Amino acid sequence: MEELIAKKYIKALTKDTDIESIENMTTIFSALAEAFSDTKFNAVMDNPDVAIADKSAILLDAVKAANSDKINNFIKLLAENKRIDIIPAIAVELEKSVEDATKTYEGIVYSNSDIDAKVVSELSSGLSKKFDSTISLQNVKSDFNGIKVGVDSLGIEINFSKDRIDSQIIEHIIKAI
């Protein structure tokens, strides 16, 4: 639900705005979103005894360095409409809109063994060509027995499980006999 609301707010915020400004907004809202992972910060923002104006002042102080009337007015609007809690969703949606505008995505290669950087680079290059985008991948060691590639922003998940491949080879051999 928050995502839908955040998308509507972002549409208004980014209307007639260039990509560089949207990237700057993304940086600002990502930093604000990090504050929402702090329990003390959340205690203040969720406290009904703290006035909306005080909550707004805290957020405005946090983005003061941006020196942007547009962002300041946007935060005031969120506070007035009691939508401060969607700031993390706004950060996520802004990141997605920047990725879509620049066609630059990040993904992860999961495996229980180390994968050569050249292989990761080739996977990245192949996916980039396939999806007409720039996709950068990073290798993350996990307990997955095989290789799994995920680019969440594009909804891509490809996996090669060693167990599944082994069982398919056995089935093929049995059928051949």
Short mmCIF file of the C-alpha atoms (twelve columns), coordinates in Angstrom:
data_MODEL
# 
_entry.id   MODEL 
# 
loop_
_atom_site.group_PDB 
_atom_site.id 
_atom_site.type_symbol 
_atom_site.label_atom_id 
_atom_site.label_alt_id 
_atom_site.label_comp_id 
_atom_site.label_asym_id 
_atom_site.label_seq_id 
_atom_site.Cartn_x 
_atom_site.Cartn_y 
_atom_site.Cartn_z 
_atom_site.pdbx_PDB_model_num 
ATOM 1   C CA . MET A 1   0.000  0.000   0.000   1 
ATOM 2   C CA . GLU A 2   2.808  2.388   0.905   1 
ATOM 3   C CA . GLU A 3   4.396  1.775   -2.495  1 
ATOM 4   C CA . LEU A 4   1.286  2.961   -4.334  1 
ATOM 5   C CA . ILE A 5   1.022  6.070   -2.195  1 
ATOM 6   C CA . ALA A 6   4.760  6.728   -2.574  1 
ATOM 7   C CA . LYS A 7   4.491  6.423   -6.365  1 
ATOM 8   C CA . LYS A 8   1.788  9.098   -6.460  1 
ATOM 9   C CA . TYR A 9   3.869  11.467  -4.368  1 
ATOM 10  C CA . ILE A 10  6.972  10.765  -6.449  1 
ATOM 11  C CA . LYS A 11  5.085  11.448  -9.653  1 
ATOM 12  C CA . ALA A 12  4.254  14.922  -8.349  1 
ATOM 13  C CA . LEU A 13  7.745  15.474  -6.947  1 
ATOM 14  C CA . THR A 14  9.599  14.490  -10.107 1 
ATOM 15  C CA . LYS A 15  7.287  16.121  -12.638 1 
ATOM 16  C CA . ASP A 16  9.291  18.396  -14.959 1 
ATOM 17  C CA . THR A 17  12.526 17.460  -13.167 1 
ATOM 18  C CA . ASP A 18  15.766 16.367  -14.834 1 
ATOM 19  C CA . ILE A 19  17.467 13.085  -13.992 1 
ATOM 20  C CA . GLU A 20  20.330 14.756  -12.112 1 
ATOM 21  C CA . SER A 21  17.882 16.428  -9.735  1 
ATOM 22  C CA . ILE A 22  16.043 13.148  -9.248  1 
ATOM 23  C CA . GLU A 23  19.366 11.463  -8.408  1 
ATOM 24  C CA . ASN A 24  20.024 14.174  -5.814  1 
ATOM 25  C CA . MET A 25  16.536 13.676  -4.350  1 
ATOM 26  C CA . THR A 26  17.214 9.945   -4.205  1 
ATOM 27  C CA . THR A 27  20.364 10.545  -2.180  1 
ATOM 28  C CA . ILE A 28  18.502 12.806  0.235   1 
ATOM 29  C CA . PHE A 29  15.539 10.480  0.724   1 
ATOM 30  C CA . SER A 30  17.799 7.431   1.050   1 
ATOM 31  C CA . ALA A 31  19.604 9.183   3.903   1 
ATOM 32  C CA . LEU A 32  16.253 10.054  5.506   1 
ATOM 33  C CA . ALA A 33  15.091 6.457   5.059   1 
ATOM 34  C CA . GLU A 34  18.145 5.247   6.981   1 
ATOM 35  C CA . ALA A 35  17.018 7.369   9.931   1 
ATOM 36  C CA . PHE A 36  13.812 5.310   10.037  1 
ATOM 37  C CA . SER A 37  15.861 2.236   10.964  1 
ATOM 38  C CA . ASP A 38  16.819 3.973   14.243  1 
ATOM 39  C CA . THR A 39  14.436 3.015   17.063  1 
ATOM 40  C CA . LYS A 40  14.832 6.371   18.841  1 
ATOM 41  C CA . PHE A 41  14.001 8.255   15.661  1 
ATOM 42  C CA . ASN A 42  10.953 6.059   15.081  1 
ATOM 43  C CA . ALA A 43  9.845  6.578   18.672  1 
ATOM 44  C CA . VAL A 44  9.686  10.319  18.021  1 
ATOM 45  C CA . MET A 45  8.077  10.040  14.577  1 
ATOM 46  C CA . ASP A 46  5.466  7.522   15.755  1 
ATOM 47  C CA . ASN A 47  4.674  9.365   18.979  1 
ATOM 48  C CA . PRO A 48  1.197  10.941  18.745  1 
ATOM 49  C CA . ASP A 49  2.158  13.428  21.484  1 
ATOM 50  C CA . VAL A 50  4.834  15.004  19.252  1 
ATOM 51  C CA . ALA A 51  3.280  17.745  17.138  1 
ATOM 52  C CA . ILE A 52  3.310  17.405  13.360  1 
ATOM 53  C CA . ALA A 53  5.157  20.730  13.174  1 
ATOM 54  C CA . ASP A 54  7.909  19.334  15.406  1 
ATOM 55  C CA . LYS A 55  8.222  16.191  13.303  1 
ATOM 56  C CA . SER A 56  8.359  18.329  10.190  1 
ATOM 57  C CA . ALA A 57  11.035 20.547  11.770  1 
ATOM 58  C CA . ILE A 58  13.188 17.500  12.562  1 
ATOM 59  C CA . LEU A 59  12.974 16.289  8.962   1 
ATOM 60  C CA . LEU A 60  13.544 19.757  7.531   1 
ATOM 61  C CA . ASP A 61  16.622 20.138  9.705   1 
ATOM 62  C CA . ALA A 62  17.910 16.817  8.374   1 
ATOM 63  C CA . VAL A 63  17.637 18.014  4.749   1 
ATOM 64  C CA . LYS A 64  18.758 21.588  5.379   1 
ATOM 65  C CA . ALA A 65  22.056 20.994  3.556   1 
ATOM 66  C CA . ALA A 66  20.166 20.262  0.316   1 
ATOM 67  C CA . ASN A 67  18.960 23.878  0.297   1 
ATOM 68  C CA . SER A 68  15.942 22.949  -1.823  1 
ATOM 69  C CA . ASP A 69  12.566 24.615  -1.521  1 
ATOM 70  C CA . LYS A 70  11.028 21.783  -3.515  1 
ATOM 71  C CA . ILE A 71  12.219 19.146  -1.023  1 
ATOM 72  C CA . ASN A 72  11.324 21.323  1.957   1 
ATOM 73  C CA . ASN A 73  7.797  21.869  0.629   1 
ATOM 74  C CA . PHE A 74  7.486  18.172  -0.153  1 
ATOM 75  C CA . ILE A 75  8.436  17.210  3.412   1 
ATOM 76  C CA . LYS A 76  5.971  19.769  4.785   1 
ATOM 77  C CA . LEU A 77  3.275  18.251  2.550   1 
ATOM 78  C CA . LEU A 78  4.089  14.746  3.810   1 
ATOM 79  C CA . ALA A 79  3.903  15.961  7.403   1 
ATOM 80  C CA . GLU A 80  0.608  17.805  6.885   1 
ATOM 81  C CA . ASN A 81  -0.919 14.695  5.305   1 
ATOM 82  C CA . LYS A 82  0.504  12.460  8.050   1 
ATOM 83  C CA . ARG A 83  2.549  10.522  5.497   1 
ATOM 84  C CA . ILE A 84  5.994  10.819  7.108   1 
ATOM 85  C CA . ASP A 85  6.061  7.045   7.519   1 
ATOM 86  C CA . ILE A 86  6.245  6.509   3.732   1 
ATOM 87  C CA . ILE A 87  9.630  8.231   3.402   1 
ATOM 88  C CA . PRO A 88  11.481 4.856   3.210   1 
ATOM 89  C CA . ALA A 89  9.080  3.744   0.439   1 
ATOM 90  C CA . ILE A 90  9.669  7.049   -1.344  1 
ATOM 91  C CA . ALA A 91  13.430 6.430   -1.217  1 
ATOM 92  C CA . VAL A 92  12.993 2.963   -2.740  1 
ATOM 93  C CA . GLU A 93  10.663 4.211   -5.482  1 
ATOM 94  C CA . LEU A 94  13.001 7.111   -6.312  1 
ATOM 95  C CA . GLU A 95  15.869 4.639   -6.690  1 
ATOM 96  C CA . LYS A 96  13.723 2.560   -9.042  1 
ATOM 97  C CA . SER A 97  12.809 5.600   -11.123 1 
ATOM 98  C CA . VAL A 98  16.485 6.573   -11.460 1 
ATOM 99  C CA . GLU A 99  17.353 3.018   -12.483 1 
ATOM 100 C CA . ASP A 100 14.579 3.002   -15.070 1 
ATOM 101 C CA . ALA A 101 15.519 6.439   -16.429 1 
ATOM 102 C CA . THR A 102 19.204 5.590   -16.759 1 
ATOM 103 C CA . LYS A 103 18.640 1.904   -17.584 1 
ATOM 104 C CA . THR A 104 21.303 1.077   -15.007 1 
ATOM 105 C CA . TYR A 105 20.571 -1.773  -12.629 1 
ATOM 106 C CA . GLU A 106 22.384 -3.670  -9.927  1 
ATOM 107 C CA . GLY A 107 22.090 -7.347  -9.218  1 
ATOM 108 C CA . ILE A 108 23.589 -10.085 -7.118  1 
ATOM 109 C CA . VAL A 109 25.168 -13.420 -7.959  1 
ATOM 110 C CA . TYR A 110 24.646 -15.912 -5.118  1 
ATOM 111 C CA . SER A 111 26.802 -19.009 -4.791  1 
ATOM 112 C CA . ASN A 112 28.302 -21.175 -2.090  1 
ATOM 113 C CA . SER A 113 31.706 -20.952 -3.793  1 
ATOM 114 C CA . ASP A 114 33.816 -18.080 -5.038  1 
ATOM 115 C CA . ILE A 115 33.065 -17.086 -8.603  1 
ATOM 116 C CA . ASP A 116 35.808 -15.645 -10.767 1 
ATOM 117 C CA . ALA A 117 35.425 -11.902 -11.395 1 
ATOM 118 C CA . LYS A 118 35.657 -12.580 -15.153 1 
ATOM 119 C CA . VAL A 119 32.629 -14.910 -14.978 1 
ATOM 120 C CA . VAL A 120 30.633 -12.298 -13.045 1 
ATOM 121 C CA . SER A 121 31.648 -9.696  -15.627 1 
ATOM 122 C CA . GLU A 122 30.554 -11.969 -18.497 1 
ATOM 123 C CA . LEU A 123 27.206 -12.628 -16.782 1 
ATOM 124 C CA . SER A 124 26.773 -8.891  -16.340 1 
ATOM 125 C CA . SER A 125 27.651 -8.215  -19.964 1 
ATOM 126 C CA . GLY A 126 25.300 -10.910 -21.263 1 
ATOM 127 C CA . LEU A 127 22.368 -9.678  -19.178 1 
ATOM 128 C CA . SER A 128 23.103 -6.088  -20.200 1 
ATOM 129 C CA . LYS A 129 22.867 -7.026  -23.889 1 
ATOM 130 C CA . LYS A 130 19.753 -9.148  -23.342 1 
ATOM 131 C CA . PHE A 131 17.870 -6.378  -21.537 1 
ATOM 132 C CA . ASP A 132 19.386 -3.398  -23.406 1 
ATOM 133 C CA . SER A 133 20.576 -1.935  -20.116 1 
ATOM 134 C CA . THR A 134 23.665 -1.601  -18.001 1 
ATOM 135 C CA . ILE A 135 23.588 -4.303  -15.360 1 
ATOM 136 C CA . SER A 136 26.331 -4.590  -12.783 1 
ATOM 137 C CA . LEU A 137 26.532 -7.695  -10.661 1 
ATOM 138 C CA . GLN A 138 28.293 -8.405  -7.427  1 
ATOM 139 C CA . ASN A 139 29.137 -11.818 -6.044  1 
ATOM 140 C CA . VAL A 140 27.713 -12.735 -2.639  1 
ATOM 141 C CA . LYS A 141 28.663 -15.971 -0.959  1 
ATOM 142 C CA . SER A 142 25.602 -17.848 0.297   1 
ATOM 143 C CA . ASP A 143 24.479 -21.377 1.078   1 
ATOM 144 C CA . PHE A 144 22.854 -21.820 -2.362  1 
ATOM 145 C CA . ASN A 145 24.262 -24.990 -3.967  1 
ATOM 146 C CA . GLY A 146 24.803 -23.644 -7.470  1 
ATOM 147 C CA . ILE A 147 24.558 -20.184 -8.968  1 
ATOM 148 C CA . LYS A 148 21.643 -17.779 -8.663  1 
ATOM 149 C CA . VAL A 149 21.551 -14.393 -10.380 1 
ATOM 150 C CA . GLY A 150 18.992 -11.831 -9.288  1 
ATOM 151 C CA . VAL A 151 18.224 -8.333  -10.546 1 
ATOM 152 C CA . ASP A 152 15.217 -7.354  -8.443  1 
ATOM 153 C CA . SER A 153 14.479 -4.091  -10.259 1 
ATOM 154 C CA . LEU A 154 13.969 -5.961  -13.509 1 
ATOM 155 C CA . GLY A 155 12.304 -8.978  -11.932 1 
ATOM 156 C CA . ILE A 156 15.076 -11.288 -13.136 1 
ATOM 157 C CA . GLU A 157 16.024 -14.445 -11.298 1 
ATOM 158 C CA . ILE A 158 18.076 -17.154 -12.957 1 
ATOM 159 C CA . ASN A 159 19.417 -20.130 -11.069 1 
ATOM 160 C CA . PHE A 160 21.411 -23.216 -11.785 1 
ATOM 161 C CA . SER A 161 21.168 -25.658 -8.909  1 
ATOM 162 C CA . LYS A 162 23.824 -28.376 -8.820  1 
ATOM 163 C CA . ASP A 163 21.342 -30.737 -7.175  1 
ATOM 164 C CA . ARG A 164 18.752 -30.172 -9.903  1 
ATOM 165 C CA . ILE A 165 21.303 -30.597 -12.689 1 
ATOM 166 C CA . ASP A 166 22.562 -33.828 -11.090 1 
ATOM 167 C CA . SER A 167 19.016 -35.223 -10.836 1 
ATOM 168 C CA . GLN A 168 18.276 -34.257 -14.449 1 
ATOM 169 C CA . ILE A 169 21.438 -36.011 -15.659 1 
ATOM 170 C CA . ILE A 170 20.446 -39.139 -13.732 1 
ATOM 171 C CA . GLU A 171 16.912 -39.006 -15.212 1 
ATOM 172 C CA . HIS A 172 18.361 -38.599 -18.715 1 
ATOM 173 C CA . ILE A 173 20.694 -41.575 -18.230 1 
ATOM 174 C CA . ILE A 174 17.824 -43.721 -16.906 1 
ATOM 175 C CA . LYS A 175 15.625 -42.782 -19.887 1 
ATOM 176 C CA . ALA A 176 18.495 -43.603 -22.274 1 
ATOM 177 C CA . ILE A 177 18.849 -47.099 -20.787 1 
# 
